[in-house]
Amino acid sequence: MSKTTRIVIVGGGIAGLLLATRLGNTLGRSGRAEITLIDKSPTHIWKPMLHTIAAGTRDVQQQQVIYLAHARDHGFNYQPGEMEGLDRTARFVKLGALHSKSGEVVMGPRTVGYDVLILALGSRANDFGTPGVLDHCHFIDSQAQADAFNEALRVRIFQSVVNKSPLRVSIVGAGATGVELAAELSRLLEVASSYGDPHIRSRLNLTLYESGPRILAAFPPTVSASSQAQLQHIGFTVRTGTRVTAAEPDGLRLGDGSLQPADLMVWAAGVKAPDFLGKLEGIASNRSGQIAIKPTLQTQDDDTLFALGDCSTLTLEGNERPLAPTAQVATQQAQHLAKHLPAWLDGGALPEFAFHDFGSLVSLSDYNAFGTLGQFGFFRGGFIKGRFAQLSHAMLYRQHQQALHGFGKSMALWTAERINGLVQPKIRLI
């Protein structure tokens, strides 16, 4: 393998950052390849945690990974930028202009050459072209969007405190993001009630809309039913089988023509890849823009191009449906490629990816958690809830930290978080 082999990874989410870390530690540090990670954000946040950043119940400063510092420690390069296109003939990635928060052009459009390209761009909610959604609804697909929602939320909370008015929140989409965000908002206002307004939680009027017959459709029915009962127990309205046809400045228009007033609206329905992926010439994709890949994780049309996680679609042999766009799938795909890519670069064969289902978990803040164990381990397929499920859910993040930083640093980060929790407010106040 040439020492100058250029491996470019686009997207610093769960799969992208884990893969860059593993390949940097092996190929990058040894000089066998040059590993470059590209992401438009300077920091990484574990995506399943974004709803807590949006609610303000976690300190984002403690949870984020700074790409530049992490790259230095793990033998890869980081370049800020947002992918806009691809030239497979000349083998370079097209990056758009990089702007500051004030709109100033920090860096113009440029290209980055590659020998092997790995796309790990994640996914975002799908508005399905619903009128008004992009103008009036918040999304929780990135740290920037979570921060924007939190800022708007704190304004609305302040107005509710001053005016003693209801705080009406509507969430469209009852997947894990929508359900967990709803519970986190309740917990936020319970804590906030101790900071001067004991009635602020009672003024929260939250409605969760789902077009399907049940919430958490990707989870087993027992998890869906238990989660819905918990949400209703804490006072929320759950409307299944309800289609939202438009978002307007002061609320949501439903399929029956009625307007449901709301002060804050969140769109957490559907999944789609970045728009440009579905337009890449010669690369097969589905209607959601996800790139079709082979079991080797290579695209069906170009063996030097790989796609991982939510931006890809893969139906394994014997399965009727593609793998779900989950953190579990993204993590396992990154681990698989990190293990086998070095030998492939030396001329070996790439083994096919095999997914191991370790179960699914949903956490409703401090209220409860529900899940099922996978088809591996002692209690195969068992239903879990309560404290054990909450601890199991929390361990997923700790495992992610350990995969990135190693045992020692991840334990130090956990200890620092616990200590800060003793002296800092439990919620974001400013």
Secondary structure, DSSP 4 states (H G I P E B T S, - for coil): --TT-EEEEE--SHHHHHHHHHHIIIIIHHTS-EEEEEESSSEE--GGGHHHHHHT-S-HHHH-EEHHHHHHHHT-EEEE--EEEEETTTTEEEE--EE-TTS-EEE--EEEE-SEEEE----B---TT-TTHHHH-B--SSHHHHHHHHHHHHHHHHHHHHHT--EEEEEE--SHHHHHHHHHHHHHHHHHGGGT-TTTGGGEEEEEEESSSSSSTTS-HHHHHHHHHHHHHTT-EEEES--EEEEETTEEEETTS-EEE-SEEEE----B--GGGGG-TT--B-TT-PEEB-TTSBBSS-TTEEE-GGGEE---TT-SSPPP--HHHHHHHHHHHHHHHHHHHTT-PPPPP-----EEEEEETTTEEEEEE-SSSSSTT-EEEHHHHHHHHHHHHHHHHHHHH-HHHHHHHHHHHHHHHHHS-SS---
